[in-house]
Amino acid sequence: MAGHEADPQQRIAVRAFERFVAYFVAHSYAFVAPAGMLRGPGPAGKYALLTFGDGCGTDRLALNILRRWGVPRACYC
């Protein structure tokens, strides 16, 4: 990843997605919903916004990972 950005069209394997989430959790990023970004960054300035949806039922795999890492539900609805 260049910096901390990921290609929004990237197809990502489940294990790679978990490593991605784990990295941001370990580096104290706050996961935010789109509305949180509209309010503007807070003083910490370390935020991650996740969007996904393939329409094929694999979303539940991503949801399990997000729950396991404590990412708030509002950040991935």
Secondary structure as UniProt FT lines:
FT   TURN            3..4
FT   TURN            8..9
FT   HELIX           14..26
FT   TURN            27..28
FT   STRAND          30..31
FT   HELIX           34..38
FT   STRAND          47..48
FT   HELIX           59..68
FT   TURN            69..70
FT   HELIX           73..75
//
